[in-house]
Amino acid sequence: MRVRAKLALGLAAVLAGLVLVAAWLSWLGMRETVRTGMSQQLHALASYAAGDIDSDLNDVVATTRAVAASLPDAALGSVVALERHMGLLPMPMGPIHLCIAVAPDGRALAQYPLQPPLGNVNFSNRDYFRKVLETHEPAISRPFRGEISGMPVVAVAVPRFDDRGRLFLVMNCSFNLLHHRVFSQARSSIGRSGYMYIATRDRTIVLHPDATHILAPAPPHGANPAADRAEEGFEGTLLGTDSSGQSALMSFSQLKSVNWFVAAAYPMAEVDQPITESRNRLLVFTLLALGASLLCAWLFAGLLVQPVERLTRHLKRLGGRADRSLPPLPRRNDEIGELAESFNGLLRTLQERETKLKLSEEKFAKVFHASPDGILIARLEDGMVLDFNESYERLLGYSRDESVGRTTAELGVWVRPEQCRDFIEEVKRRGSITGYEFALRHRGGGLRDVVTSTVLIDIAGMPCLISIVRDISDQRRVEEEIRNLNVALEHRVKERTAELEAALRELESFSYSVSHDLRSPLRAIAGYARVIEEDYAVQIGAEGRAQLERIVSNAIRMGEIIDDLLDFARIGRAELKRVPIDMASLAREILAEQSEAGAGRRVDVRIGDMPRAMADRSLVRQVWSNLLSNALKYTRQREQAVIEAGGTVVAGEAHFFVRDNGAGFDMAYANKLFHVFQRLHRDSAFEGTGVGLAIVARIVQRHGGRVWAEGMPDQGATFHFTLPLAPVPSHSG
């Protein structure tokens, strides 16, 4: 199809779309205008009819009220007088054809006309009669069918009071709904098949053009949603269905004097008839407009395309030249001239890009062939080799002639074909992959460990892979040697560790044996010194007794040191029996055992809340005993000693502390506190062996915890330690 035809069709399509949209919008606007106007007119008819019906009902009520008021007071006490007076009524009075005087107890007192006689009819069970008795106001009954006439009637009841204001009787007058003098507006027809009807809100048809519908129940709920709305008190116009089941425009107006409504129904077929005629006229106009649009588009396209066709013929002549150089197109002072100038610029740009493309291809070729890493270009679909460089050829031993055009599966270069499938799927998913390691098979059968970086590219519309492959076989061999060396080193470390542990056990055993063997000689020294002091006290004098006392005290001190050393050695060998420990209760228990805590000193001890720890109870008991006894000892010189113990959870560990206001220490020597025989105070001031804190540190470290201290000289000290946190006990029952 030529450009002129395409352009003409395009313009025609645009114009046709505009014409169709305009026609459619016009038709929609026309339809909305007609329906809106029809709805307003229909509602005006229904409202006018409702007003007329209210007027008729008010007239009937007024007539009945006048009949009741015409009865003289003298006639109220005599049935005969009532009958005589009612016999004077000019019956029928418009639509009223029967009047009955009814006593308050519902008995009929008199009627006119006399035929047919009522007999023993009682009105006390009728709703409208009871309403008059309750409200002393006129009431209108629901429509019903007369027992004698069989005609649809409505009764109007009006109270009559005597001269003292007492209700004496109720005047009950009935009128025929089909009488031509009532509800005349509701009998009017609308168009050819439209009509109006009257209904009560409790779903009874009062008046209808079709006599079979009068006093019949209205259709059930849901059959006509518009009528359902009217029964709820709605006034206005809705789309519903008429009595024949056809779609109709329905307008509703509520009566003011009674619980009824007037409905006007107008079939949609008649509502839309003017719209249909207008639509047909609009369709003819639209077709004519489309034809005119097509003709105009063809002529306008010819004017636009004619210079382009001349330019095309000129380009064909240029294309038929034998030489490759193209002379510039002739210059013009119009849009075609601008197009020719743009074409000349395009030619220059293409020539420049062709030159740059050749340079780029030359650079790529040099990099491709000179790269020390193998470069492979293969088709993604089946892995067919398209090209590779000399390094790749040296890597696998295949020449370009025997590889290009064959797939990698046919060449058998993949040691594990399933790894090839996984590799391709990964590249498809990510678009590129870097550092992918696998093994390739050399042409001679040997294996090569390689690492590749691959990118998914497009060559002439065909998905391809370009992979840079590096041989890492030597690197893997070196890594394997390093791993072997590491394994050997780890084995040697384990051997040395085992030897060291054995030596430590022997050292602990030796320390325990030496300490245990020294206890007996020390006891003997202390015992003999006591014997000499007791038996030869006179002979040795005061200075001798002092020397013996020093011997005894140093022997006792040496025994204590040996005991502490035994405890220290035993802690290293003891097996840990971890159980949950209530640390606060344990601290109070240890404090109660300290004799110095109640030895006449003023000591303020504060044991706070502590988390439960998971540890060996006997060893942790030793920790609390050593720390609390130290706190009591080093606050001995304070008039008011304050000792505080507590704990909290920090970073998933149970953290505890013991704080005192005692002698304190210099933080410069804090690293010596937890070593054996390292003491920061003189024996003359504070006794001790220098092993207690070392025992604390060893117990805590065996549990995987930490221990440290803070203090200042003469301002007290705080000792901290951590233990594993015990699990929270379950309270589920």
LUMNU-195587 format. One line per 5 residues: number of its first residue (from 1); their letters; for each residue x, y, z of C-alpha. Coordinates in nm, 2 decimals, decimal comma. Example, Ala and Ser with C-alpha at 12.3 -4.5 7.8 and 13.67 -1.06 7.14 Angstrom:
1	AS	1,23 -0,45 0,78; 1,37 -0,11 0,71
//
This chain:
1	MRVRA	0,00 0,00 0,00; 0,14 0,34 -0,10; 0,20 0,62 0,14; -0,08 0,83 0,00; -0,33 0,55 0,07
6	KLALG	-0,20 0,49 0,42; -0,20 0,86 0,50; -0,55 0,89 0,36; -0,68 0,60 0,56; -0,51 0,73 0,87
11	LAAVL	-0,67 1,07 0,83; -1,00 0,92 0,75; -0,98 0,70 1,05; -0,91 1,00 1,28; -1,19 1,20 1,12
16	AGLVL	-1,43 0,91 1,14; -1,34 0,86 1,51; -1,41 1,22 1,58; -1,74 1,22 1,39; -1,85 0,89 1,56
21	VAAWL	-1,75 1,02 1,90; -1,94 1,35 1,84; -2,24 1,16 1,71; -2,24 0,93 2,01; -2,21 1,21 2,26
26	SWLGM	-2,49 1,40 2,08; -2,72 1,10 2,09; -2,64 1,04 2,46; -2,71 1,40 2,54; -3,03 1,39 2,34
31	RETVR	-3,14 1,07 2,51; -3,07 1,22 2,85; -3,25 1,54 2,77; -3,56 1,35 2,65; -3,57 1,11 2,95
36	TGMSQ	-3,51 1,39 3,20; -3,79 1,60 3,05; -4,02 1,30 3,04; -3,94 1,21 3,40; -4,02 1,57 3,51
41	QLHAL	-4,35 1,57 3,31; -4,44 1,23 3,45; -4,37 1,33 3,81; -4,58 1,65 3,75; -4,87 1,44 3,64
46	ASYAA	-4,84 1,21 3,94; -4,81 1,51 4,18; -5,11 1,68 4,02; -5,32 1,36 4,05; -5,21 1,31 4,41
51	GDIDS	-5,32 1,67 4,49; -5,66 1,61 4,32; -5,71 1,28 4,51; -5,62 1,45 4,84; -5,88 1,72 4,75
56	DLNDV	-6,15 1,46 4,68; -6,08 1,28 5,00; -6,10 1,60 5,20; -6,43 1,68 5,02; -6,57 1,34 5,13
61	VATTR	-6,45 1,40 5,49; -6,60 1,75 5,48; -6,93 1,61 5,35; -6,94 1,34 5,62; -6,86 1,60 5,88
66	AVAAS	-7,15 1,81 5,76; -7,39 1,52 5,77; -7,28 1,45 6,13; -7,31 1,82 6,22; -7,66 1,84 6,07
71	LPDAA	-7,80 1,61 6,32; -7,99 1,82 6,59; -7,90 1,76 6,95; -8,26 1,65 7,01; -8,23 1,37 6,77
76	LGSVV	-7,92 1,23 6,94; -8,11 1,06 7,21; -8,37 0,88 6,98; -8,31 0,62 6,72; -8,64 0,70 6,56
81	ALERH	-8,55 1,07 6,54; -8,21 0,98 6,39; -8,38 0,77 6,12; -8,63 1,04 6,05; -8,37 1,31 6,02
86	MGLLP	-8,13 1,09 5,81; -8,42 1,02 5,58; -8,41 1,38 5,48; -8,05 1,35 5,34; -8,03 1,41 4,96
91	MPMGP	-7,88 1,07 4,86; -7,66 1,02 4,68; -7,44 1,31 4,78; -7,18 1,30 4,50; -6,98 0,98 4,53
96	IHLCI	-7,13 0,91 4,88; -7,40 0,64 4,85; -7,46 0,53 5,21; -7,44 0,69 5,56; -7,47 0,50 5,89
101	AVAPD	-7,49 0,65 6,24; -7,29 0,42 6,47; -7,30 0,42 6,85; -6,96 0,43 7,04; -7,00 0,06 7,12
106	GRALA	-7,01 -0,02 6,74; -7,39 -0,08 6,70; -7,55 0,07 6,39; -7,82 0,31 6,51; -7,96 0,44 6,18
111	QYPLQ	-7,88 0,44 5,81; -7,98 0,60 5,49; -8,09 0,48 5,24; -8,27 0,20 5,43; -8,20 -0,07 5,18
116	PPLGN	-8,03 -0,29 5,20; -8,07 -0,32 5,59; -7,75 -0,37 5,79; -7,90 -0,60 6,04; -7,67 -0,68 6,34
121	VNFSN	-7,35 -0,54 6,18; -7,10 -0,42 6,45; -6,83 -0,17 6,37; -6,62 -0,20 6,69; -6,37 -0,44 6,53
126	RDYFR	-6,29 -0,21 6,23; -5,96 -0,02 6,24; -6,08 0,31 6,12; -6,37 0,31 6,37; -6,13 0,23 6,67
131	KVLET	-5,90 0,51 6,54; -6,19 0,76 6,57; -6,27 0,65 6,92; -5,90 0,69 7,02; -5,82 1,02 6,85
136	HEPAI	-6,17 1,18 6,82; -6,06 1,28 6,47; -6,20 1,17 6,13; -6,05 0,85 5,98; -6,05 0,69 5,64
141	SRPFR	-6,07 0,32 5,60; -5,86 0,09 5,39; -6,04 0,02 5,05; -6,27 -0,29 5,07; -6,53 -0,46 4,86
146	GEISG	-6,89 -0,38 4,97; -7,08 -0,69 5,10; -7,40 -0,60 4,91; -7,29 -0,41 4,61; -6,97 -0,60 4,55
151	MPVVA	-6,81 -0,26 4,45; -6,48 -0,13 4,58; -6,56 0,13 4,84; -6,39 0,34 5,11; -6,55 0,44 5,44
156	VAVPR	-6,51 0,78 5,61; -6,59 0,80 5,98; -6,64 1,14 6,17; -6,72 1,17 6,54; -7,03 1,36 6,67
161	FDDRG	-7,03 1,51 7,01; -7,34 1,61 7,22; -7,38 1,96 7,38; -7,16 1,85 7,68; -6,87 1,74 7,46
166	RLFLV	-6,92 1,37 7,49; -6,89 1,14 7,20; -7,24 1,03 7,12; -7,21 0,86 6,77; -6,98 0,82 6,47
171	MNCSF	-7,11 0,91 6,13; -6,98 0,65 5,88; -7,03 0,74 5,51; -6,91 0,52 5,22; -6,83 0,61 4,86
176	NLLHH	-6,77 0,41 4,55; -6,41 0,42 4,42; -6,54 0,38 4,06; -6,76 0,69 4,08; -6,68 0,93 3,81
181	RVFSQ	-6,67 1,23 4,05; -6,38 1,10 4,25; -6,01 1,04 4,15; -6,08 1,15 3,80; -5,72 1,26 3,74
186	ARSSI	-5,60 0,91 3,83; -5,80 0,77 3,55; -5,62 0,98 3,29; -5,42 0,79 3,03; -5,06 0,88 2,94
191	GRSGY	-4,97 0,86 2,58; -5,08 0,54 2,40; -5,03 0,29 2,68; -4,92 0,48 2,99; -5,15 0,49 3,29
196	MYIAT	-5,18 0,59 3,66; -5,28 0,38 3,95; -5,33 0,43 4,33; -5,20 0,19 4,59; -5,16 0,18 4,97
201	RDRTI	-4,82 0,15 5,13; -4,93 -0,19 5,27; -4,94 -0,33 4,92; -5,31 -0,31 4,81; -5,41 -0,17 4,47
206	VLHPD	-5,68 0,11 4,53; -5,75 0,21 4,17; -5,62 0,07 3,84; -5,72 0,10 3,47; -5,75 -0,28 3,47
211	ATHIL	-6,05 -0,35 3,71; -5,91 -0,69 3,79; -5,62 -0,53 3,97; -5,84 -0,32 4,20; -5,82 -0,44 4,57
216	APAPP	-5,57 -0,70 4,46; -5,24 -0,73 4,64; -4,94 -0,56 4,48; -4,66 -0,77 4,33; -4,42 -0,92 4,60
221	HGANP	-4,11 -0,75 4,72; -3,83 -0,76 4,46; -4,06 -0,80 4,16; -4,07 -0,42 4,10; -3,79 -0,24 4,30
226	AADRA	-3,93 0,10 4,20; -4,27 0,02 4,36; -4,09 -0,11 4,67; -3,92 0,23 4,71; -4,26 0,40 4,68
231	EEGFE	-4,40 0,18 4,96; -4,11 0,31 5,18; -4,22 0,68 5,11; -4,01 0,76 4,81; -4,12 1,04 4,58
236	GTLLG	-3,97 1,08 4,23; -3,91 0,90 3,91; -3,74 0,56 3,87; -3,70 0,29 3,61; -3,93 -0,01 3,68
241	TDSSG	-4,19 -0,24 3,53; -4,56 -0,19 3,46; -4,84 -0,43 3,53; -4,77 -0,61 3,20; -4,41 -0,67 3,29
246	QSALM	-4,26 -0,42 3,04; -3,98 -0,18 3,13; -4,14 0,16 3,21; -4,06 0,50 3,35; -4,24 0,52 3,69
251	SFSQL	-4,31 0,83 3,89; -4,45 0,83 4,24; -4,62 1,09 4,46; -4,74 1,03 4,82; -5,08 1,14 4,94
256	KSVNW	-5,10 1,37 5,24; -5,44 1,28 5,38; -5,40 0,90 5,38; -5,12 0,64 5,36; -5,15 0,59 4,98
261	FVAAA	-4,94 0,69 4,68; -5,01 0,77 4,32; -4,79 0,59 4,05; -4,76 0,70 3,69; -4,62 0,44 3,45
266	YPMAE	-4,50 0,52 3,10; -4,35 0,23 2,89; -3,99 0,29 2,79; -4,08 0,19 2,43; -4,29 0,51 2,41
271	VDQPI	-4,03 0,72 2,60; -3,76 0,62 2,36; -3,96 0,66 2,04; -3,85 1,02 1,98; -3,50 0,92 2,07
276	TESRN	-3,51 0,63 1,81; -3,63 0,87 1,54; -3,35 1,12 1,63; -3,10 0,84 1,63; -3,19 0,74 1,28
281	RLLVF	-3,16 1,09 1,15; -2,83 1,12 1,33; -2,70 0,80 1,18; -2,78 0,92 0,82; -2,59 1,25 0,90
286	TLLAL	-2,30 1,05 1,04; -2,27 0,84 0,73; -2,27 1,14 0,51; -2,00 1,31 0,73; -1,79 0,99 0,71
291	GASLL	-1,80 0,99 0,33; -1,71 1,36 0,32; -1,42 1,29 0,56; -1,28 1,01 0,35; -1,29 1,23 0,04
296	CAWLF	-1,12 1,52 0,21; -0,86 1,29 0,36; -0,77 1,15 0,02; -0,73 1,49 -0,14; -0,53 1,62 0,16
301	AGLLV	-0,30 1,32 0,16; -0,24 1,38 -0,21; -0,12 1,74 -0,14; 0,11 1,61 0,14; 0,26 1,31 -0,04
306	QPVER	0,32 1,46 -0,38; 0,65 1,63 -0,29; 0,76 1,32 -0,10; 0,69 1,11 -0,41; 0,91 1,34 -0,62
311	LTRHL	1,19 1,31 -0,35; 1,15 0,93 -0,36; 1,19 0,92 -0,74; 1,50 1,13 -0,71; 1,65 0,90 -0,45
316	KRLGG	1,59 0,60 -0,68; 1,78 0,76 -0,95; 2,06 0,83 -0,70; 2,05 0,46 -0,59; 2,11 0,35 -0,95
321	RADRS	2,45 0,51 -0,98; 2,74 0,27 -1,01; 2,98 0,45 -0,78; 2,95 0,43 -0,40; 2,96 0,81 -0,35
326	LPPLP	2,62 0,98 -0,34; 2,59 1,34 -0,44; 2,38 1,56 -0,20; 2,02 1,61 -0,28; 1,91 1,94 -0,43
331	RRNDE	1,83 2,22 -0,19; 1,47 2,36 -0,16; 1,32 2,63 0,05; 1,04 2,43 0,19; 0,98 2,13 0,41
336	IGELA	1,11 1,89 0,14; 1,43 2,10 0,13; 1,46 2,05 0,51; 1,41 1,68 0,46; 1,68 1,67 0,19
341	ESFNG	1,92 1,85 0,41; 1,84 1,61 0,69; 1,90 1,32 0,46; 2,24 1,47 0,36; 2,33 1,50 0,73
346	LLRTL	2,22 1,14 0,78; 2,46 1,03 0,51; 2,75 1,21 0,67; 2,66 1,06 1,01; 2,64 0,71 0,86
351	QERET	2,98 0,74 0,70; 3,13 0,86 1,03; 2,97 0,58 1,22; 3,09 0,33 0,97; 3,44 0,45 1,01
356	KLKLS	3,41 0,43 1,39; 3,26 0,09 1,37; 3,56 -0,04 1,17; 3,80 0,11 1,43; 3,60 -0,05 1,71
361	EEKFA	3,59 -0,39 1,53; 3,97 -0,36 1,48; 4,02 -0,29 1,86; 3,80 -0,58 1,96; 3,98 -0,81 1,72
366	KVFHA	4,32 -0,72 1,87; 4,19 -0,76 2,23; 4,01 -1,09 2,13; 4,32 -1,25 1,98; 4,59 -1,11 2,21
371	SPDGI	4,41 -1,18 2,54; 4,61 -1,43 2,76; 4,27 -1,57 2,88; 4,06 -1,78 2,66; 3,76 -1,61 2,50
376	LIARL	3,47 -1,81 2,37; 3,15 -1,70 2,18; 2,88 -1,96 2,17; 2,51 -1,98 2,09; 2,29 -1,99 2,40
381	EDGMV	2,03 -2,22 2,26; 2,25 -2,53 2,21; 2,60 -2,42 2,30; 2,72 -2,42 1,94; 3,07 -2,26 1,91
386	LDFNE	3,07 -1,95 1,70; 3,43 -1,83 1,76; 3,72 -1,84 2,01; 4,07 -1,69 2,04; 4,41 -1,85 2,04
391	SYERL	4,44 -1,87 2,42; 4,12 -2,08 2,43; 4,27 -2,30 2,16; 4,58 -2,36 2,36; 4,37 -2,42 2,67
396	LGYSR	4,17 -2,71 2,53; 4,38 -2,82 2,23; 4,10 -2,79 1,97; 4,16 -2,59 1,65; 3,91 -2,33 1,52
401	DESVG	3,83 -2,54 1,21; 3,73 -2,85 1,41; 3,53 -2,66 1,67; 3,33 -2,38 1,50; 2,99 -2,50 1,41
406	RTTAE	2,99 -2,78 1,67; 2,84 -2,78 2,02; 3,03 -2,81 2,34; 2,84 -3,13 2,41; 2,97 -3,28 2,08
411	LGVWV	3,32 -3,17 2,16; 3,29 -3,33 2,51; 3,47 -3,04 2,69; 3,24 -3,05 2,99; 3,35 -3,30 3,25
416	RPEQC	3,00 -3,29 3,42; 2,72 -3,22 3,16; 2,47 -3,15 3,44; 2,69 -2,87 3,56; 2,67 -2,72 3,21
421	RDFIE	2,29 -2,72 3,23; 2,30 -2,55 3,57; 2,55 -2,29 3,44; 2,32 -2,21 3,14; 2,02 -2,17 3,37
426	EVKRR	2,21 -1,94 3,60; 2,32 -1,72 3,31; 1,96 -1,70 3,18; 1,83 -1,60 3,52; 2,09 -1,34 3,61
431	GSITG	2,21 -1,22 3,26; 2,57 -1,25 3,36; 2,79 -1,46 3,60; 3,13 -1,40 3,75; 3,38 -1,64 3,91
436	YEFAL	3,21 -1,96 3,81; 3,45 -2,25 3,86; 3,43 -2,59 3,69; 3,65 -2,85 3,51; 3,70 -2,88 3,13
441	RHRGG	3,84 -3,18 2,94; 4,14 -3,12 2,72; 4,15 -3,27 2,37; 4,41 -3,51 2,49; 4,19 -3,63 2,78
446	GLRDV	4,35 -3,43 3,06; 4,14 -3,21 3,29; 4,17 -2,83 3,34; 4,04 -2,64 3,63; 3,90 -2,31 3,50
451	VTSTV	3,71 -2,00 3,62; 3,49 -1,80 3,39; 3,31 -1,48 3,36; 3,01 -1,50 3,12; 2,77 -1,24 2,98
456	LIDIA	2,45 -1,29 2,79; 2,46 -1,08 2,46; 2,26 -1,05 2,14; 2,42 -1,11 1,80; 2,20 -1,04 1,50
461	GMPCL	1,89 -1,11 1,71; 2,03 -1,44 1,84; 2,10 -1,49 2,22; 2,47 -1,57 2,26; 2,73 -1,61 2,54
466	ISIVR	3,07 -1,45 2,55; 3,29 -1,62 2,81; 3,64 -1,53 2,94; 3,80 -1,85 3,06; 4,11 -1,86 3,28
471	DISDQ	4,32 -2,17 3,36; 4,35 -2,21 3,74; 4,49 -2,56 3,75; 4,83 -2,44 3,89; 4,65 -2,23 4,15
476	RRVEE	4,44 -2,53 4,26; 4,75 -2,74 4,29; 4,91 -2,48 4,51; 4,59 -2,45 4,72; 4,59 -2,83 4,77
481	EIRNL	4,95 -2,82 4,89; 4,86 -2,54 5,14; 4,56 -2,74 5,26; 4,79 -3,04 5,32; 5,04 -2,82 5,51
486	NVALE	4,75 -2,68 5,72; 4,63 -3,03 5,80; 4,98 -3,13 5,91; 5,02 -2,82 6,11; 4,69 -2,88 6,29
491	HRVKE	4,80 -3,23 6,37; 5,13 -3,10 6,52; 4,94 -2,84 6,72; 4,70 -3,11 6,86; 5,01 -3,32 6,96
496	RTAEL	5,18 -3,03 7,13; 4,85 -2,94 7,30; 4,81 -3,29 7,43; 5,17 -3,29 7,56; 5,12 -2,95 7,73
501	EAALR	4,80 -3,07 7,90; 4,98 -3,38 8,02; 5,26 -3,17 8,16; 5,00 -2,94 8,33; 4,83 -3,24 8,49
506	ELESF	5,17 -3,38 8,61; 5,25 -3,03 8,75; 4,91 -3,01 8,93; 4,96 -3,36 9,07; 5,32 -3,27 9,18
511	SYSVS	5,19 -2,95 9,35; 4,91 -3,15 9,53; 5,16 -3,41 9,64; 5,42 -3,16 9,77; 5,15 -2,95 9,95
516	HDLRS	5,00 -3,27 10,10; 5,34 -3,40 10,22; 5,44 -3,07 10,38; 5,14 -3,06 10,61; 5,27 -3,33 10,85
521	PLRAI	5,61 -3,17 10,92; 5,44 -2,83 10,97; 5,20 -2,98 11,22; 5,49 -3,14 11,40; 5,69 -2,81 11,42
526	AGYAR	5,39 -2,63 11,56; 5,32 -2,91 11,81; 5,68 -2,93 11,94; 5,70 -2,55 11,97; 5,38 -2,56 12,19
531	VIEED	5,54 -2,84 12,40; 5,86 -2,65 12,45; 5,66 -2,33 12,54; 5,45 -2,52 12,80; 5,73 -2,73 12,96
536	YAVQI	6,03 -2,49 12,95; 5,87 -2,15 12,97; 6,07 -2,05 13,28; 6,40 -2,16 13,14; 6,37 -1,99 12,80
541	GAEGR	6,24 -1,66 12,92; 6,02 -1,40 12,75; 6,24 -1,36 12,44; 6,24 -1,74 12,39; 5,86 -1,76 12,43
546	AQLER	5,83 -1,48 12,17; 6,05 -1,67 11,93; 5,84 -1,99 11,98; 5,52 -1,79 11,92; 5,66 -1,67 11,59
551	IVSNA	5,75 -2,03 11,50; 5,39 -2,15 11,57; 5,22 -1,86 11,39; 5,44 -1,91 11,08; 5,38 -2,28 11,08
556	IRMGE	5,00 -2,21 11,10; 5,03 -1,96 10,82; 5,23 -2,21 10,61; 4,95 -2,47 10,67; 4,69 -2,22 10,55
561	IIDDL	4,90 -2,15 10,24; 4,93 -2,53 10,17; 4,55 -2,56 10,22; 4,48 -2,29 9,97; 4,73 -2,44 9,73
566	LDFAR	4,55 -2,78 9,77; 4,22 -2,60 9,69; 4,37 -2,43 9,39; 4,50 -2,76 9,25; 4,17 -2,94 9,33
571	IGRAE	3,97 -2,67 9,14; 4,17 -2,75 8,82; 4,09 -3,12 8,84; 3,73 -3,11 8,97; 3,45 -3,20 8,72
576	LKRVP	3,19 -2,92 8,68; 2,83 -3,02 8,77; 2,63 -2,73 8,63; 2,29 -2,67 8,78; 2,06 -2,35 8,80
581	IDMAS	2,16 -2,15 9,11; 1,97 -1,88 9,29; 2,26 -1,65 9,33; 2,10 -1,40 9,57; 2,00 -1,68 9,81
586	LAREI	2,35 -1,83 9,79; 2,51 -1,50 9,87; 2,28 -1,45 10,18; 2,36 -1,81 10,29; 2,74 -1,74 10,27
591	LAEQS	2,71 -1,41 10,45; 2,52 -1,58 10,74; 2,82 -1,81 10,78; 3,08 -1,53 10,81; 3,16 -1,49 11,18
596	EAGAG	3,30 -1,14 11,13; 2,97 -1,01 10,99; 2,81 -1,03 11,34; 3,12 -0,97 11,56; 3,01 -0,64 11,71
601	RRVDV	3,09 -0,44 11,40; 2,86 -0,18 11,23; 2,82 -0,34 10,89; 2,55 -0,25 10,63; 2,52 -0,54 10,39
606	RIGDM	2,29 -0,50 10,09; 2,21 -0,81 9,88; 2,01 -0,70 9,57; 1,83 -0,90 9,30; 2,04 -1,13 9,09
611	PRAMA	1,98 -1,34 8,78; 2,00 -1,72 8,81; 2,33 -1,87 8,69; 2,41 -2,21 8,54; 2,72 -2,33 8,73
616	DRSLV	2,87 -2,58 8,98; 2,71 -2,48 9,31; 3,00 -2,59 9,53; 3,26 -2,39 9,33; 3,04 -2,08 9,30
621	RQVWS	2,99 -2,10 9,68; 3,37 -2,07 9,71; 3,36 -1,76 9,49; 3,10 -1,59 9,71; 3,28 -1,70 10,03
626	NLLSN	3,62 -1,55 9,91; 3,47 -1,22 9,78; 3,24 -1,16 10,08; 3,51 -1,25 10,34; 3,75 -1,02 10,16
631	ALKYT	3,49 -0,74 10,17; 3,44 -0,79 10,55; 3,82 -0,81 10,60; 3,91 -0,49 10,41; 3,63 -0,28 10,57
636	RQREQ	3,75 -0,37 10,92; 3,90 -0,03 10,97; 3,58 0,15 10,87; 3,35 0,28 11,15; 3,05 0,21 10,92
641	AVIEA	3,12 -0,07 10,67; 2,90 -0,08 10,36; 2,90 -0,40 10,15; 2,68 -0,44 9,85; 2,62 -0,75 9,62
646	GGTVV	2,40 -0,77 9,32; 2,37 -0,87 8,96; 2,20 -0,82 8,62; 2,19 -0,96 8,27; 2,44 -0,80 8,02
651	AGEAH	2,48 -0,92 7,66; 2,33 -1,26 7,74; 2,55 -1,32 8,04; 2,48 -1,32 8,41; 2,69 -1,03 8,56
656	FFVRD	2,76 -1,01 8,94; 2,95 -0,77 9,16; 3,06 -0,73 9,52; 3,13 -0,36 9,63; 3,27 -0,23 9,96
661	NGAGF	3,40 0,10 10,11; 3,71 -0,06 10,25; 4,08 -0,01 10,19; 4,06 -0,03 9,81; 4,37 -0,06 9,58
666	DMAYA	4,57 0,12 9,32; 4,44 0,03 8,97; 4,80 0,03 8,84; 4,84 -0,31 9,02; 4,50 -0,45 8,93
671	NKLFH	4,66 -0,71 8,69; 4,83 -0,88 9,00; 4,51 -0,93 9,20; 4,41 -1,27 9,05; 4,76 -1,43 9,05
676	VFQRL	4,88 -1,67 9,33; 5,07 -1,51 9,62; 5,02 -1,15 9,48; 4,90 -0,93 9,76; 4,87 -0,55 9,75
681	HRDSA	4,85 -0,50 10,13; 5,08 -0,58 10,42; 5,02 -0,89 10,64; 5,03 -0,67 10,95; 4,73 -0,47 10,83
686	FEGTG	4,52 -0,75 10,66; 4,60 -1,12 10,70; 4,58 -1,36 10,41; 4,77 -1,61 10,19; 4,73 -1,44 9,84
691	VGLAI	4,55 -1,74 9,69; 4,18 -1,65 9,75; 4,14 -1,42 9,45; 4,34 -1,66 9,23; 4,09 -1,94 9,32
696	VARIV	3,80 -1,70 9,23; 3,95 -1,63 8,89; 4,02 -2,00 8,82; 3,66 -2,10 8,91; 3,50 -1,83 8,70
701	QRHGG	3,73 -1,90 8,40; 3,65 -2,27 8,42; 3,29 -2,18 8,37; 3,37 -1,97 8,07; 3,32 -1,64 8,25
706	RVWAE	3,53 -1,33 8,31; 3,66 -1,16 8,64; 3,79 -0,81 8,69; 3,82 -0,55 8,97; 3,79 -0,17 9,01
711	GMPDQ	3,91 0,04 9,30; 4,09 0,34 9,44; 4,31 0,36 9,75; 4,11 0,41 10,07; 3,78 0,45 9,87
716	GATFH	3,67 0,09 9,84; 3,68 -0,17 9,56; 3,43 -0,35 9,33; 3,49 -0,71 9,21; 3,30 -0,82 8,90
721	FTLPL	3,25 -1,17 8,75; 3,03 -1,33 8,49; 2,87 -1,67 8,45; 2,65 -1,85 8,20; 2,28 -1,75 8,24
726	APVPS	2,04 -2,02 8,36; 1,73 -2,09 8,15; 1,41 -1,92 8,28; 1,20 -2,18 8,47; 0,87 -2,27 8,31
731	HSG	0,55 -2,19 8,50; 0,31 -2,38 8,27; 0,08 -2,61 8,45
//
